Each structure stands twice: as structure tokens, then as C-alpha cells.
Amino acid sequence: MKTLEEIERLSLEELEQEATRAAAPVPDGLQERLRQTLAARELADAARPRPTRWIPYASLAVAAAAAAIIALPQHGPKDTFDDPRLAYAEVEKVFRTISDKMNEGVALVREAEASAEIPQNILNKTQK
């Protein structure tokens, strides 16, 4: 057996040679005992009830929702217009914007409809 100082002075090649030269004795049946121990550990882990990991997150979510309900004001939306005519004009403006965007979308669908029918026509012809 070498001392720590002797081992520290050896190079990597010398350490490798020494390790291959002096094989450590292995007790009989060690491999089988290791397999049995690992199998027993797996069975014990499988049989032990595991606490579900989502319970803390769910409780935090419930607490956050309760805090939000308590902290938020309980009254409805605030009226931003004093004059009903201005409010009505703003509603008309919003509906006009929605209508314009819908018209653009419908136009795109109509353009794509012709090219979308081509594969269907091809499939219908091949099935006949």
C-alpha cells in the first residue's frame, strides 16, 4: 500500500498501470446482492405513497384567487362619457371598425375559396 505522498507524485500513466496491476478483490456474490438491493429499493419506492406535487401549487392558486377577489373593487365599470351623444358616436366608431375588419376577412375568404376548391375537385374526380 502506498502512502498519500507517493500516490501524489505518480503520473497519470503510472496511476493507470498501478490500477490495472493490482486488482481489488471482489467478494463472492456481490453482483447478485447489488441487484437484489436495487430491486428492493425500487419496490419500496413504488409502494410508498408519494405526495402529489400539485397540491402546494393549487393551494397557492386558490389563495391568490381569494386575494384578488377581496382586493378588486366590487362595483361595475366606470362610465367614461358624460354626454350620451359622445358615447353613442364612440360606439358607432367601434362598430364601423369591426365591420371594416370583417369585410377584409370576408374578402380574403372569397379569394381563397376558389383555390381551396381545387383540391376538392381533384379528389372528387379521382373518386369517380
PAVO-921744 format. One record per atom (N, C-alpha, C): residue number from 1; atom name; x, y, z. Coordinates in Angstrom, 1 decimal. Layout:
BEGIN
   seq   atom        x        y        z
   NUM     CA        X        Y        Z
...
//
This chain:
BEGIN
   seq   atom        x        y        z
     1      N      0.8     -1.2      0.0
     1     CA      0.0      0.0      0.0
     1      C      0.9      1.2      0.0
     2      N      0.6      2.2     -0.9
     2     CA      1.4      3.4     -1.0
     2      C      0.8      4.4     -0.1
     3      N      1.7      5.3      0.3
     3     CA      1.2      6.5      1.1
     3      C      0.6      7.5      0.2
     4      N      0.0      8.5      0.8
     4     CA     -0.7      9.5      0.0
     4      C      0.4     10.4     -0.8
     5      N      1.5     10.6     -0.1
     5     CA      2.6     11.4     -0.8
     5      C      3.1     10.6     -2.0
     6      N      3.2      9.3     -1.9
     6     CA      3.7      8.5     -3.1
     6      C      2.7      8.6     -4.2
     7      N      1.5      8.5     -3.9
     7     CA      0.4      8.5     -4.9
     7      C      0.4      9.8     -5.6
     8      N      0.5     10.9     -4.8
     8     CA      0.5     12.3     -5.4
     8      C      1.7     12.5     -6.4
     9      N      2.8     11.8     -6.2
     9     CA      3.9     12.0     -7.0
     9      C      3.9     11.2     -8.3
    10      N      3.0     10.3     -8.4
    10     CA      2.9      9.4     -9.6
    10      C      2.2     10.2    -10.7
    11      N      2.6      9.9    -12.0
    11     CA      1.9     10.5    -13.1
    11      C      0.6      9.7    -13.4
    12      N     -0.1     10.3    -14.4
    12     CA     -1.4      9.6    -14.7
    12      C     -1.2      8.2    -15.3
    13      N     -0.1      8.1    -16.2
    13     CA      0.2      6.8    -16.8
    13      C      0.6      5.8    -15.7
    14      N      1.4      6.2    -14.7
    14     CA      1.8      5.3    -13.7
    14      C      0.6      4.9    -12.8
    15      N     -0.3      5.9    -12.6
    15     CA     -1.5      5.5    -11.8
    15      C     -2.4      4.5    -12.5
    16      N     -2.5      4.6    -13.8
    16     CA     -3.3      3.7    -14.6
    16      C     -2.6      2.3    -14.6
    17      N     -1.3      2.3    -14.7
    17     CA     -0.6      1.0    -14.7
    17      C     -0.7      0.3    -13.3
    18      N     -0.7      1.1    -12.3
    18     CA     -0.8      0.5    -10.9
    18      C     -2.2      0.0    -10.7
    19      N     -3.2      0.7    -11.2
    19     CA     -4.6      0.3    -11.0
    19      C     -4.9     -1.0    -11.8
    20      N     -4.3     -1.2    -13.0
    20     CA     -4.5     -2.4    -13.7
    20      C     -3.7     -3.6    -13.1
    21      N     -2.6     -3.3    -12.5
    21     CA     -1.7     -4.3    -12.0
    21      C     -2.3     -4.9    -10.7
    22      N     -2.8     -4.1     -9.8
    22     CA     -3.3     -4.5     -8.5
    22      C     -4.9     -4.5     -8.5
    23      N     -5.5     -5.6     -8.9
    23     CA     -6.9     -5.6     -8.9
    23      C     -7.5     -5.8     -7.5
    24      N     -8.5     -5.1     -7.2
    24     CA     -9.0     -5.2     -5.8
    24      C     -9.9     -6.5     -5.8
    25      N     -9.8     -7.3     -4.7
    25     CA    -10.6     -8.5     -4.6
    25      C    -12.1     -8.1     -4.4
    26      N    -12.9     -8.9     -5.1
    26     CA    -14.4     -8.6     -5.0
    26      C    -15.0     -9.8     -4.3
    27      N    -15.8     -9.5     -3.3
    27     CA    -16.5    -10.6     -2.6
    27      C    -17.4    -11.4     -3.5
    28      N    -17.5    -12.7     -3.1
    28     CA    -18.4    -13.6     -3.9
    28      C    -19.8    -13.2     -3.7
    29      N    -20.6    -13.2     -4.8
    29     CA    -22.0    -12.9     -4.8
    29      C    -22.3    -11.4     -4.7
    30      N    -21.3    -10.5     -4.8
    30     CA    -21.5     -9.1     -4.7
    30      C    -22.5     -8.6     -5.7
    31      N    -22.3     -9.0     -7.0
    31     CA    -23.2     -8.5     -8.0
    31      C    -24.6     -8.9     -7.8
    32      N    -24.9    -10.1     -7.4
    32     CA    -26.2    -10.5     -7.1
    32      C    -26.8     -9.8     -5.9
    33      N    -26.1     -9.5     -4.9
    33     CA    -26.6     -8.8     -3.7
    33      C    -26.9     -7.3     -4.1
    34      N    -26.1     -6.7     -5.0
    34     CA    -26.4     -5.4     -5.5
    34      C    -27.7     -5.4     -6.3
    35      N    -27.9     -6.4     -7.2
    35     CA    -29.1     -6.4     -7.9
    35      C    -30.3     -6.5     -7.0
    36      N    -30.2     -7.4     -6.0
    36     CA    -31.3     -7.6     -5.1
    36      C    -31.6     -6.3     -4.3
    37      N    -30.6     -5.6     -3.9
    37     CA    -30.7     -4.4     -3.1
    37      C    -31.4     -3.3     -4.0
    38      N    -31.0     -3.2     -5.3
    38     CA    -31.6     -2.2     -6.2
    38      C    -33.0     -2.5     -6.4
    39      N    -33.3     -3.8     -6.6
    39     CA    -34.7     -4.3     -6.9
    39      C    -35.6     -4.0     -5.6
    40      N    -35.1     -4.2     -4.5
    40     CA    -35.8     -4.0     -3.2
    40      C    -36.1     -2.5     -3.1
    41      N    -35.1     -1.7     -3.4
    41     CA    -35.3     -0.2     -3.3
    41      C    -36.3      0.3     -4.3
    42      N    -36.3     -0.3     -5.5
    42     CA    -37.4      0.1     -6.5
    42      C    -38.8     -0.3     -6.0
    43      N    -38.9     -1.5     -5.4
    43     CA    -40.2     -1.9     -4.9
    43      C    -40.6     -1.0     -3.7
    44      N    -39.7     -0.7     -2.9
    44     CA    -40.1      0.2     -1.7
    44      C    -40.5      1.5     -2.2
    45      N    -39.8      2.1     -3.2
    45     CA    -40.2      3.4     -3.7
    45      C    -41.5      3.4     -4.4
    46      N    -41.8      2.3     -5.1
    46     CA    -43.1      2.2     -5.8
    46      C    -44.2      2.0     -4.8
    47      N    -44.0      1.3     -3.7
    47     CA    -45.1      1.1     -2.7
    47      C    -45.3      2.3     -1.8
    48      N    -44.4      3.1     -1.7
    48     CA    -44.5      4.3     -0.8
    48      C    -45.4      5.3     -1.5
    49      N    -46.5      5.8     -0.8
    49     CA    -47.3      6.8     -1.4
    49      C    -46.5      8.1     -1.5
    50      N    -46.6      8.7     -2.7
    50     CA    -45.9      9.9     -2.9
    50      C    -46.9     11.1     -2.8
    51      N    -46.5     12.1     -2.1
    51     CA    -47.3     13.3     -2.1
    51      C    -47.4     13.9     -3.4
    52      N    -48.6     14.3     -3.8
    52     CA    -48.8     14.9     -5.1
    52      C    -48.1     16.3     -5.1
    53      N    -47.5     16.6     -6.2
    53     CA    -46.7     17.8     -6.3
    53      C    -47.6     19.0     -6.6
    54      N    -48.8     18.8     -7.1
    54     CA    -49.6     19.9     -7.5
    54      C    -50.4     20.5     -6.3
    55      N    -50.5     19.8     -5.2
    55     CA    -51.2     20.4     -4.1
    55      C    -50.7     21.7     -3.6
    56      N    -49.4     21.9     -3.4
    56     CA    -49.0     23.3     -3.0
    56      C    -49.3     24.3     -4.0
    57      N    -49.2     24.0     -5.3
    57     CA    -49.5     25.0     -6.4
    57      C    -51.0     25.3     -6.4
    58      N    -51.8     24.3     -6.2
    58     CA    -53.2     24.5     -6.2
    58      C    -53.7     25.4     -5.0
    59      N    -53.0     25.1     -3.9
    59     CA    -53.4     26.0     -2.7
    59      C    -52.9     27.4     -2.9
    60      N    -51.8     27.6     -3.5
    60     CA    -51.3     29.0     -3.8
    60      C    -52.3     29.6     -4.8
    61      N    -52.8     28.9     -5.8
    61     CA    -53.7     29.5     -6.8
    61      C    -55.0     29.9     -6.1
    62      N    -55.5     29.0     -5.2
    62     CA    -56.7     29.4     -4.5
    62      C    -56.5     30.6     -3.6
    63      N    -55.4     30.7     -3.0
    63     CA    -55.1     31.8     -2.1
    63      C    -55.0     33.1     -3.0
    64      N    -54.3     33.0     -4.1
    64     CA    -54.2     34.2     -5.0
    64      C    -55.6     34.6     -5.5
    65      N    -56.4     33.6     -5.9
    65     CA    -57.7     34.0     -6.4
    65      C    -58.6     34.7     -5.3
    66      N    -58.5     34.1     -4.1
    66     CA    -59.2     34.8     -3.0
    66      C    -58.7     36.2     -2.7
    67      N    -57.4     36.4     -2.7
    67     CA    -56.8     37.7     -2.5
    67      C    -57.3     38.7     -3.6
    68      N    -57.3     38.2     -4.9
    68     CA    -57.8     39.0     -6.0
    68      C    -59.2     39.4     -5.8
    69      N    -60.0     38.5     -5.4
    69     CA    -61.5     38.8     -5.2
    69      C    -61.7     39.8     -4.1
    70      N    -60.9     39.7     -3.1
    70     CA    -61.1     40.6     -2.0
    70      C    -60.5     42.0     -2.3
    71      N    -59.3     42.0     -3.0
    71     CA    -58.7     43.2     -3.3
    71      C    -59.3     44.1     -4.4
    72      N    -59.9     43.4     -5.4
    72     CA    -60.5     44.1     -6.5
    72      C    -61.8     44.9     -6.1
    73      N    -62.0     46.0     -6.7
    73     CA    -63.3     46.7     -6.3
    73      C    -64.5     45.9     -6.8
    74      N    -65.6     46.0     -6.1
    74     CA    -66.8     45.2     -6.3
    74      C    -67.8     46.0     -7.2
    75      N    -67.5     47.2     -7.6
    75     CA    -68.5     47.9     -8.4
    75      C    -68.3     47.7     -9.9
    76      N    -69.3     48.0    -10.7
    76     CA    -69.2     47.8    -12.1
    76      C    -68.2     48.7    -12.8
    77      N    -68.2     48.7    -14.2
    77     CA    -67.4     49.6    -14.9
    77      C    -67.7     51.0    -14.8
    78      N    -66.8     51.9    -14.8
    78     CA    -67.0     53.3    -14.7
    78      C    -67.4     53.9    -16.0
    79      N    -68.4     54.8    -16.0
    79     CA    -68.8     55.4    -17.2
    79      C    -67.8     56.5    -17.6
    80      N    -67.3     56.4    -18.8
    80     CA    -66.2     57.4    -19.2
    80      C    -66.7     58.6    -20.0
    81      N    -68.0     58.5    -20.3
    81     CA    -68.6     59.7    -21.1
    81      C    -69.7     60.3    -20.3
    82      N    -69.6     61.6    -20.2
    82     CA    -70.7     62.4    -19.5
    82      C    -71.9     62.7    -20.5
    83      N    -71.5     62.8    -21.8
    83     CA    -72.5     63.1    -22.8
    83      C    -72.9     61.8    -23.5
    84      N    -74.2     61.4    -23.5
    84     CA    -74.6     60.2    -24.2
    84      C    -74.4     60.2    -25.7
    85      N    -74.4     61.4    -26.3
    85     CA    -74.2     61.5    -27.7
    85      C    -72.7     61.2    -28.1
    86      N    -71.8     61.6    -27.2
    86     CA    -70.4     61.2    -27.5
    86      C    -70.2     59.7    -27.3
    87      N    -70.9     59.2    -26.3
    87     CA    -70.8     57.7    -26.1
    87      C    -71.3     57.0    -27.3
    88      N    -72.5     57.4    -27.8
    88     CA    -73.1     56.8    -29.0
    88      C    -72.2     56.9    -30.2
    89      N    -71.6     58.0    -30.4
    89     CA    -70.6     58.2    -31.5
    89      C    -69.4     57.3    -31.4
    90      N    -69.0     57.1    -30.2
    90     CA    -67.8     56.2    -30.0
    90      C    -68.2     54.8    -30.3
    91      N    -69.4     54.4    -29.9
    91     CA    -69.9     53.0    -30.2
    91      C    -70.0     52.8    -31.7
    92      N    -70.6     53.8    -32.4
    92     CA    -70.7     53.7    -33.8
    92      C    -69.3     53.6    -34.5
    93      N    -68.3     54.3    -33.9
    93     CA    -66.9     54.2    -34.5
    93      C    -66.4     52.8    -34.3
    94      N    -66.6     52.3    -33.1
    94     CA    -66.1     50.9    -32.9
    94      C    -66.8     49.9    -33.8
    95      N    -68.1     50.0    -34.0
    95     CA    -68.8     49.1    -34.8
    95      C    -68.4     49.2    -36.3
    96      N    -68.0     50.5    -36.7
    96     CA    -67.5     50.7    -38.1
    96      C    -66.2     50.0    -38.2
    97      N    -65.3     50.1    -37.2
    97     CA    -64.0     49.5    -37.3
    97      C    -64.2     47.9    -37.4
    98      N    -65.1     47.4    -36.6
    98     CA    -65.3     46.0    -36.6
    98      C    -65.9     45.5    -38.0
    99      N    -66.8     46.3    -38.5
    99     CA    -67.3     46.0    -39.8
    99      C    -66.3     46.0    -40.9
   100      N    -65.4     47.0    -40.9
   100     CA    -64.3     47.1    -41.9
   100      C    -63.4     45.9    -41.8
   101      N    -63.1     45.5    -40.6
   101     CA    -62.2     44.4    -40.4
   101      C    -62.8     43.1    -40.9
   102      N    -64.1     43.0    -40.6
   102     CA    -64.9     41.8    -41.1
   102      C    -65.0     41.7    -42.6
   103      N    -65.2     42.9    -43.2
   103     CA    -65.2     42.9    -44.7
   103      C    -63.9     42.5    -45.3
   104      N    -62.8     42.9    -44.7
   104     CA    -61.5     42.5    -45.2
   104      C    -61.3     41.0    -45.0
   105      N    -61.8     40.4    -43.9
   105     CA    -61.7     39.0    -43.7
   105      C    -62.5     38.2    -44.7
   106      N    -63.7     38.7    -45.0
   106     CA    -64.6     38.0    -45.9
   106      C    -64.0     38.1    -47.3
   107      N    -63.4     39.2    -47.7
   107     CA    -62.8     39.3    -49.0
   107      C    -61.7     38.3    -49.1
   108      N    -60.9     38.1    -48.1
   108     CA    -59.8     37.1    -48.1
   108      C    -60.4     35.7    -48.3
   109      N    -61.4     35.4    -47.6
   109     CA    -62.1     34.1    -47.7
   109      C    -62.6     33.9    -49.1
   110      N    -63.2     34.9    -49.7
   110     CA    -63.7     34.7    -51.0
   110      C    -62.6     34.4    -52.0
   111      N    -61.4     35.1    -51.8
   111     CA    -60.3     34.9    -52.7
   111      C    -59.7     33.5    -52.5
   112      N    -59.7     33.0    -51.3
   112     CA    -59.1     31.7    -51.0
   112      C    -60.1     30.6    -51.4
   113      N    -61.4     30.9    -51.5
   113     CA    -62.4     29.9    -51.8
   113      C    -62.1     29.2    -53.1
   114      N    -61.8     30.0    -54.1
   114     CA    -61.5     29.4    -55.4
   114      C    -60.3     28.4    -55.4
   115      N    -59.3     28.8    -54.7
   115     CA    -58.1     27.9    -54.7
   115      C    -58.3     26.8    -53.7
   116      N    -59.2     26.9    -52.8
   116     CA    -59.5     25.9    -51.8
   116      C    -60.3     24.8    -52.5
   117      N    -61.1     25.1    -53.5
   117     CA    -62.0     24.2    -54.1
   117      C    -61.2     23.3    -55.1
   118      N    -60.0     23.7    -55.5
   118     CA    -59.2     22.9    -56.5
   118      C    -58.9     21.5    -55.9
   119      N    -58.3     21.4    -54.7
   119     CA    -58.1     20.0    -54.2
   119      C    -59.3     19.2    -54.1
   120      N    -60.4     19.8    -53.7
   120     CA    -61.7     19.0    -53.5
   120      C    -62.1     18.5    -54.9
   121      N    -62.0     19.4    -55.9
   121     CA    -62.4     18.9    -57.2
   121      C    -61.6     17.8    -57.7
   122      N    -60.3     17.9    -57.5
   122     CA    -59.4     16.8    -57.9
   122      C    -59.7     15.5    -57.2
   123      N    -60.0     15.6    -55.9
   123     CA    -60.4     14.4    -55.1
   123      C    -61.7     13.8    -55.6
   124      N    -62.6     14.7    -55.9
   124     CA    -63.9     14.2    -56.5
   124      C    -63.7     13.5    -57.8
   125      N    -62.9     14.0    -58.7
   125     CA    -62.6     13.4    -60.0
   125      C    -61.9     12.0    -59.8
   126      N    -61.0     11.9    -58.9
   126     CA    -60.3     10.7    -58.7
   126      C    -61.1      9.6    -58.1
   127      N    -62.1     10.0    -57.3
   127     CA    -63.0      9.0    -56.7
   127      C    -64.1      8.5    -57.7
   128      N    -64.3      9.3    -58.7
   128     CA    -65.3      8.8    -59.7
   128      C    -64.7      7.9    -60.6
//
